[in-house]
């Protein structure tokens, strides 16, 4: 009898579960944004420390270690805060923090300021991780396994698909920037517009 009652309770619970694909579709953009920021930070920070901030390779690796150490703590804190203030609010706050943080980080040439900005950068990347996982399983209640695969798996690997495109864009931008500087230098020395032959 007890087994039959348990089976009936499980069947009733399964019938009550519904999938909210519309909300999960919106959440997917948050997953994509977080995955891109995670993957690109993993590649970008050491290179930026070495080429722009002119530090050693060891300092570039240390900066990345600082980011991930902060991330381990912030991921736990994100789950605790989400239980109190709500999952959506925490995700929104993290992405609002991301925009000015990376805008400042990519425009600074001061290594101490850049290091300080690793803290809000870690907040923007790791704070929404736990809420995203919970919301994914909530929105796809009937397919919790599928939701876990998307939120846990793709949230760390999806950015790798787009990373080569971003790298290509960055290389193209740098090449044009170098060409522009050379163009101005040659024009100043040669006293004629760049691009005009003899």
N, C-alpha and C positions, 0 to 999 in steps of 0.2 A: 504493500500500500504506500509506504513512504517513497519507494522508488517511482511509483506511478505519479504521485503528487509532485515529486521533483521534476519528472519529465514534463508534466503538464505546465509547471511553472516556467521551465525553460522554453517550451513552445510558445507560451503567452508572452514571454519577454522578447522572443525572436520576432513575433508578430508586431510588437510595439515599436521595434527599432526601424528607423527610416533613414535613407540616405539623402543628404542635402547637397546635391551636386553643384548647385549654384554657388553656395557659400564656399564649398571646397575649391571651386574654380577660382574664386577670388583669393583664397588662401594660397593657391599655387603660385600666384605672382609674388607673394611674400616669400615663399620657399625659394623661388628663382632668384630674387633680389639678395636674399641672405646667402645663398650658395655662391653667387657671383662675388659678393663682397668677401666671403671667406676664402675662396680660391685665389682671387686676385690679390688679396692682402698677403696670403702665403707666398706669392711670387713677387709682389711689388715691393714690399717693405725692405727685404735685404738689398735689392737692387737700388732702391731709392737711397738707402743709407750710404751705400758705397759710391754711387755715381753722382748724386746731387749733394748729399751732406758731407761727402768726402771722408767717410770713416773707413775703418778697416773691415775686412770680411767678418772678423770675429764680432765686432760691434753690430754689424747687420744681423748676424745670427742671434745675438743676444736680444736685439729688439724684437725679433720674432718669438723668442722664448718668453719674453715679458708679456707679449700679446696673448700667447696661449696659456700662460700661467694665470693671468687675469681671467681669461676665458673659462678656465676650470671652476673658478670661484663664482664668477658671474652667472654661469649656467645654472648652478645650484640656487643662487639668489633669485634668478629669474623665475624659477618654479615657485619659490616661497612667496614672492611678490605677486605673482599671478593669482594665487589662491586668495589673496586679500583684495587686490584692486581689479582683477578681471584680466582674462587672457588677451582680449582685443586691445585693451588700453595699453598693456605692456608692449605689445607688438608695435602699436602706433608710436609710442614714445621712443622705442628703439630706432625706428626708421626716421623719425624726426631728428633724432640725435645724429644719425649717420650722415646726413647731407652737409651740415656745417663742419663736422669733424673732418671728413675727407677733403672738403674744399680747403680748409686750413692746412691740413697735412700735406697736400700736394702743392701748396704754394709757399711753404716755409723752407728756409735754408738754415734754420737754427736747430742744431741737433737736440738741444735740451727741450725746446718747445715741441719738436716732433716726438720726442720720447714721452712727454707729458700727454700728448694727444693720443697715445696708445691706450690710455684708460677709457676715454669716451669711445674710441674705436672698438675696443673689446666689448663695451656695453652694447653698441649698435649691432655687433655680430652675434654675440653669445646670449644676450638677455632674452631675445625672442625664441630661442631654440625650444625650450620646454613648452611654452604656450602653443607653438606651432604644432608640436607633436600631439598634444592633448586635443587641440581644436580639430586636427585632422581625423583623429579617431572618433571625435564627437560628431562631426559632420557626416562621416561615413560609418555610422554605427553598425550597419549590416555587413560591412566589409572592413572591419578593423585591421585585419592583416594587410590588406591592400593599402590602406591609409598609412599604416606603419612603414611599409616599404617606401612609400612616396616621401613621407615626412622625415624618416630617419635616414634612408638611403640617398635619395636624390638631393636632400638638403645639403649634403657634403660633396656630392659628385657631379651634380648638374652643372655647376660652374665650370668644371673642367672642359665641358663641351664648347662653351663660349669663350674660354680663356684664349685660345689661339686667335680668334677674331679680334679680341681686345688687344692682344699683343701685336697683331699686324697693324691695327689702327695706331697704336702708340709708336711703333717703328716708323710708320709713314709720316706721322706728325713730327717726330724728331728729325727725320730726313729733310722734311720741308723747312723745319726750323734751322737746321744746319745750312741748308742751301741759302736761306734768306740772309743769314749772317755773312756767309761768304760773298753773296751777291753785293751786299752793302760795302764790304771791305774792298772787293775788286773795283767797285764803282768809284770809291773814294781815291784809290790809288791810280786808277786808269783815267779818271776824270771824264768818264762817259757812261751812259746808261748800260746797266748789265744786260747781256743778251745780244748786244750789237757787235758784230764782228768788224774786222778791219775793212 
